[in-house]
Amino acid sequence: MKTTLLSLTIAAWSVLAAVPSALAQQANEAEPVTQVIIEQNVLGFTQPTRLLNLYQAAELSPNAYWPSSRLISAEQTDKLKQRRSYVLGQLSELEQSAIIEGDNALAEAAAAYADQLPSWPLIGAEWVGLTKIDDRLEVQSGVQVERPSLYSSFNDAAANLQANPQLPAGTLQLLPPKNLGPWQVTVVSPLGVQQVAFSSEDTVRGILKEAGVFAADYDVAEVTLISLTGLSSRTTVAYYNDAKAMPPVHGIIFVDLDLSAMDAKWQRINAQLGALLSYWNPQS
């Protein structure tokens, strides 16, 4: 009988001793897989989660200008830093090559972009949760005056998420939806970065004239439009071939470098600059 009691007692102590270990294991398992910083708050998710779950947990309503949201990660921030550094090097080489070729205008423009690039407000966005916006740049959020908001309710927005993507693991920062105010567009050219207000009657060519782009270079024939969703498109703006496109609301008009006199090595640098501009912080 004593042996049986002793065995039971040892077994009971073994169970009790195992409890703290099991609790510690559960605590470790409960550590956040993903943490999201939203202004002064931190949300932790112990299981892989999706964008919609984040918005529900944060009690955010993705109305008006959902595309202004950005989910920022350290990984993307590091990649963006490397890309920016690479393009800066390319611009410096292009400037020297243009000088050798006797293309002083291109050399000056390349130097101007090299000076600007470090100050562009680029952020390491993950680009998740883009809404099913009509990809035509003339049909965008807030463009229709009679319906200034893209969505009227959270349910409407949630139903239109593209695939409701899973969030990356680790620590992230969310720029929540923000109404960006009256229409404006950012013109990025060798002259500098200019924000220009406009209405539904304005065109890309008109904005470029207002920004002084044609006064500095009357040969500008095409520019790149970058919308809030990150979509890029080309449009003609020469007086003899004006597509009369509308500026992208709260987007960017990028005036390319004229590489027509340069060899094939340099033909991708405009695309590289445009790719960087797709990481522009829309709330800056």
N, C-alpha and C positions, 0 to 999 in steps of 0.2 A: 504493500500500500504506500509506504514511504517513497519507494522508488517511483511509483506512478505519480505521486504528488510532486516529487522533485522534477520529474520529466515535464509535467504540465507547467510547473513554475518556470523552468528554463525556457520552454516553448513560448510562454506568455511574454517573458522578458525579451525574447528574440523578436516577437512581433512588435512590441513597443519600441524596441531599439530600431526596428526597420522603418517605423513611421516617420521620424524626422528625415531619414534618407529619402523616403518616397516623396515627402513634402518638398524637400530641396530639389528633387528631380522635376516635380511638377512646376516649381517656381522657375526653374531654368527653362522648361518647356514653354512657360507662359511669357517669356521675354518677348517683346515686340518684334515681329518679323519686319514690319514697316512702321516708321514713325514719320508723321507729317507735321511740319511747323506751319502754323497759320497765324501770322502776326505774333501775338504774345502767347498763343496757345500751342500745345503739343498733343496730337492724337496718336495713340499707339494701337496697332492691330496685331494680335497674336497669331493670326492666320493670314495667308495670302488674301488680299482684298482687291476690290475693283473700284474704279473711279466713282461710280454711283454710290457705293457704300461710304466712301469718303465724304461726299457731299451730304449724304443723309446724316452721318455722324457729326459733321460740322454744322449742321442745320443751315446750309447755304442754299440759296435759291438761284439757280443758273439762268437768270432772266436777262433780258436786254442785250448784253454783249458777252455771251458765253465765250466766244473766241478770244477775249482778252485774258482768259485764265491761262496760267502757265504752271506746270509742275516742274520744279527745278531740282536737279540732282548733282551731287559732287562729281559723278562720273562724266556727265554731259558738260559740266562746267570746265573740267580738266580738258576734255576733247576740244571744246570751243577755244580754250586758251591756246592749245597747240595749233589749231587751224588758223587762228588770228596771227600767231607768230609766223607761221608758214607763209601766209599771204603777204604779210609785211615784208618778208624777205623777197618774195616774188616782185612786189612793187619796186623795191629798191633796185633789183636787177633790171626790171623793165625800164626804169628811169635811165639807167646807164646805157642800155641797149638803144633806147630812143635817141639819146644824145649822140651816140656813134652814128646812127642812121640820119641824123640831122633833123629829126622830128621834135623840135623844141616844144611844140604845143602838147604833144603826148608826154614828154618828159615832165613838163610842169604839172600836168593833170595827174600823172602817177605819183609825183612827189606830194601833191595836195591830198590825195587819198591816203598816202602813207602817214601824213600828219594827222589826218582825221581819225583813222582807224582805231588807235588806242582809246579814243574817247567815245566811240559808239557804245550806246547802252545795250550791249548784247548779254543775254542770260542763257545759262545751260538748261534750256527747256527740254523736257522729254517728249513734247508734242503728242500727248495722249488726250483722248476725249474730244477730238474735233467733231463738231456737229455736222449733220447732213445738210450743209448749206449749198445752195445752188452754186456750182463752181464757176459760173460766168461772173466775171468781176463786176459787171454792171448790176447784178442782182445780189445784194449783200445785206447783212444785218443793218437795220436802221435806214436803209435807203428809201423805202417807201414811206412817204410822209404820213399817210393815213394809218400806218402801222409801225410806229417808231421802235417797237420792241420785237426781237426775233421770236421770243416765246412769251406766252401769257401765264404759264404756270410751270411749277417744277415737274409735274407729271408729263407735260408736253415735252419739256426739254429732255427728261429721262428717256422717253420713248424714242427720241431722235438721236441718241448717242450712237456713234459708230462702234459697234461690238462691245461697248462697255469694257474697255481694256483693263487688264490686271496691272496693278501698280508694281513698280520695281521694288525689290527688297532694299532695306537700308533707311537712311534718313533723307527725307525730301522736304522741300519747301513749296507751299502752294500760294500762288498769287490768285486770290479768289476773283470771281466775276466782278467787273467794275463798269459802270456806265462812264464812257469816256468823254461824254459831253458833246458840244456842237461839233459838226463835221469839220475835220481838218485832215490834211495829208502832209507827210514829211517828205520834202524834196532833198535827196542826197546827190550832190553834184560836186565837181572840183571847186566850186565857189564856197562850199560849206554845207551845213545841215540847216534847212529852213522849214519851219512849220507854217503852212498856209491854210487859212480857213476858206471854205468854198460852199457852194450851194448846188442843188440839182441841175442848175443851168450851166455850170462850169465844165470845162473839158480839160484833159491833161495838157494839151497845147497851151491853153489859156493860163493854167497854173505855172507852166514853165516860163512863159513870157513874163508873168508877174514876178517870178523868182529871179529873173535876169539871165536865165540860161542861154537864150538865143542871142542876147546882147554879147555874151562872152564867147559863144561858139554857134554861129548861124548854120553850121553844117549838121547839127544834131537832127537825125532822121528817125531814130527809134529809141525808145526807152523801155525799161523793165518796170512793171507794176507788181508790187508785193502786197497781198491782202492780209487782213488780220488772221486768216486761217493758214498763212504761210504759202498759199498758192502764188506762183509766179506766172506772168504772162507778158508777152511783148506787144507793143502797140506803136504804130507809125505816128509821127508828129510833125513831119516836114510840111511846109505850107502847100506843097504840090501833091501831098499824099497823106492828108490828115485823117486818121480813123475816127476822130471826134470821140474818143473813149472818155468815160467818166473817171475821175480819180478814185482810187480805192479808199473807202471811208476809214479813217484812222490807220491807213496803210502807208506804203512808201512808194515814191517814184524815184527810181535809180537811174541816173544818167551814166551810161556806159563810157568806158574809155574807147576812143577811136583807134582800133588796132588794124585798120585796113592796110596800112603800109608795113605791118610787121609779119614775120614768118609764123609758121604753124605752132611753134613752141609757145607763143603768147596768146593763142586764141581762146584759151579756157579761163583766163584771169577774170573776165567779166562774170562768168558763171560762178567762180569761186567767191567773188565779192557779193554777188546776189545771194549765194547760199549763206554767207555770214549774216547778211541783212535779214534773212528769214528768222534769225534769233533775236531781233530787235525787241526790246521790252515795250509792249504797247502801252504800258502804264507810266512810261517815263515822261 
